[in-house]
Amino acid sequence: MKILAFSDLHCDLEAAAILVAAADTADLVIGVGDFAQLHDGLERTMEALRPFEDRAIYVPGNNETLEALTAATGAFVIHKEVVDIDGLKICGLGCAVPPLPPTTPWPSFDMTEPEAEDALADLDADLLVTHSPPKGVVDLHGSLGNLGSVAVRGWIKARQPKLVLCGHIHDCWGQEAMIGQSRVCNLGPTINWFET
């Protein structure tokens, strides 16, 4: 299966147009959250992505809620669940995990570490699609340090999915690392191809 994946569009319609043009040869398109900017502009962004929504899977980021994203697209939106696409088991987890600092001056769709651990506890998959990266890899913010999730990292270590797609930490777009046998990629709003 040929997968086109991206994250963190934040209402960038030019980047959306580039993704749509590239998606002609994709079997599956995966969007890893933050389609909106500060919970604004979601409908406009999802309209730009409409040409491939019939073969897309999305998770919400912290800049849109699960409910808002589900209402704005005809794509399959997953959060705290596993879906099977032609034999490929895909686990989705949206939100910022852990929550953004209380001093953050905008609303954020967040989940605590215990909530994320509970949400992932009984799930198993070949591919993890998570807005927040795992703690300690592809999660280094230039001034705030490692902002990834302990719960996500623990799940990856225990389950060893083949591939983990994430975003959220803009400073790490385009970076990848390994956790055991799991390849972890922080995507960004560009074309990223994967074969499964």
N, C-alpha and C positions, 0 to 999 in steps of 0.2 A: 504494500500500500504506500502510495506517495503522499506525504503530508506536507502542507504549507502551514507554518505556524508563525505567530506574532504576538506581541503584547504591547500594552501601554500606548495605544494610539492617541489618547487624550485629544480627541476631536481633530486630528490632523487629516484633513480630507485629501491632501495631496498624497500622503502615505497610503491612505485607503485606496485611492485610485491605482497606485502602483501594485498593491496587493491584488486587487481585482483583476488587473491585466495579467498578472503572473499566475493566477489561480486556474487558468484554463486546463492545465495539465495535472492539477491536483485531484486525488481521489477524496481527500478529506482536508478541510481547513480548520485549524484550531486557533482560537483567540483567547489569550490568557489574561483577560481583565484590563480594567482602566480604559474603556472605550470613551468615557465621558471625561470632563474636566471639572472637578469640584461639584459633581452631581449636576452638571449643566451640559447641554449639547448632545446628549445620548441619542435622541431620535434622529438627529441630523447625521451622526456618525453611522448609526445602524442602517439608515437609508442608503448611504454610500456603499455599504458592504452587502446590500441585498442581493446582488447578482450571484453570490455563492452561498447564500444562507441555507439552501436546500442540502448542502453537504458540509455544513459547519457545526462545530461544537464550541461553545463558549463557557467560560467561568467568569463570574463577576469579579471585578477588582474592588478596591476600596473607594473608588470614585463613582460607583453606581451600586445600587442594591440588587439583590437577586430578583426581587419583584419588578423593579424598573427595567432590568435587562430582559427578563422574560416577556414583559409587555411590549418591548421595543423591537423585538426580532422574531422571525419565524424559525431561526436556527434552534438547535437543541441546546438548552442551557443546563449545565450540571453543576451541582454543589453538594458535597457530602454524599456522593453516590457513585456507583460504577455502572457504565454502559458497555455493551458489547457491540462493536462495529466490525462485521465480517470476521469474527474470531479474535479481534484485538480488544482486550479488556482495558477500558480507560476510566481512571478514577479522577474526579474533579473536586477541587477545594478552592473556593474563592476567598475574598476578604483580605485584609491585612492581618497577618498573624506574626507576632503579637500586635495588639492595638498600637496605633500611632500614639506618640506622647500626648498627655493631656493638654500641653501647651500648643498643640497643632491648631491653627486658627481656622480650620474648615471641618465640615462634617466628614466622617470616614466610616465606611462599612467594615467593621472590625470583628475579630474573634480572638478570645483569650487562648493561651496555650492549652489549658485543660479542656476547653471546648473543642479545639482542633484535635487534640488527642482522642477525645471521646468520639468525635465525628469520623475519624479514620480507623478506629479500633477494629472494626469487623470487616474492613474493606481490603480487597486484594486485587491487584491489576498489573498489567504489563507496562502501562504508561500512566504516569501521574501528571496531571495538569493542575498546577497550583499557582495562584497569583503570587504568593509569598515564597521566596526561596528558602531552602533549608539553612539553618544556622551554620555559619562558618565557611560556606562556599557560595560564590557568585552573589554575595549579599553585603559587600563592603561599601558603605556610604562614606563619601569623602570627609565628612566632619563628625558623623555620629557613630561610626564604627560598624560592626556586624549587626545587621537588623533582621536577619532571617529567623525562621521558626525552629525552635527546639523540637516541637511535636512533629513537624514535617520531616526533620532530619531523622528522628527516631523511627518514624514509619518507613522511610527509605532504607535505613540500615537493617530493619527487621524484615522487610518484604522484598527488597532488592529488585524493583521494577527495572526493565531494560532502559527506560528513558524517563526523564523528569523534565518537563517544560515549565518554566516560571518566568517572572518579570519583576515588577514592583520597584526594584532598586535600580534606578536609571544609570547610576555610575558603573554598573556591571553589565549593561547591554552588550551582547556579543560574546560574553565570557562563558566558558564551560569548565566543568571539573568532574571528578569521579567520587562517588561514595560507594566503596566496595566495587561491585560490578555495574552500578547504576550511573549512567551518563546524565549529568545535570546541566541544563542549558538555560541561561537567562537571555531571553529573546530580543526584546525591543521591537520598535515599530517598522521593522524591515523584513525582507523576504528571508525566511529560514526554511530549508528543505530537509526532510527526514524520510528515510525508507524503513518500513517495518515488514 
